[in-house]
Amino acid sequence: MRQLKLIVRFYREFAFADFLITLSCMSLVWYYGKESDKIIGVLLWFKFITMIGIFYFVSQSKKKQLYYYQNLGVTKLRIGVLTSIFDFAVFLLALIIIH
């Protein structure tokens, strides 16, 4: 439970940026309507690449803060994987709801 709190605390650092990317993708799906089947693959790759880019930027700018989490028992890999899985799951759920 403690590790989950720490991961959520770290995710709050870049949750807004991830939410904006998800929102822009969902607005494109809504805009294209029935024709959105053609762009869903591109949007999935766009979300995946921007998610990696945002995490890389945050991990580079918050390098000292990652040592804090590592000292508390949460590795950078665990933070990266769990936040990415959560963010991508939210994206897929929103995509299913909108589509």
Secondary structure as GFF3:
##gff-version 3
##sequence-region A 1 99
A	DSSP	alpha_helix	2	11	.	.	.	ID=ss1
A	DSSP	alpha_helix	15	32	.	.	.	ID=ss2
A	DSSP	three_ten_helix	33	38	.	.	.	ID=ss3
A	DSSP	alpha_helix	40	61	.	.	.	ID=ss4
A	DSSP	alpha_helix	63	71	.	.	.	ID=ss5
A	DSSP	alpha_helix	76	98	.	.	.	ID=ss6
###
